[in-house]
Amino acid sequence: MIKRFDNVEGIGIEEINGQNRLAFALSDTVDFYDLIELSEHGGYRGSVISFYDFTN
């Protein structure tokens, strides 16, 4: 499902190399070694990757 966005969520929008129409953003990043500690406190649900189309 495609959702239109009003505001940008994520750490920052990064343009996808080789073009100037599409970009992506990650909701967060976690170091591999932090996953051990997170697993002891309920786990890590993962991050969300969002894609943005600058022409819409």
Order of alpha helices (4+ residues) and beta strands (2+ residues): beta-beta-alpha-beta
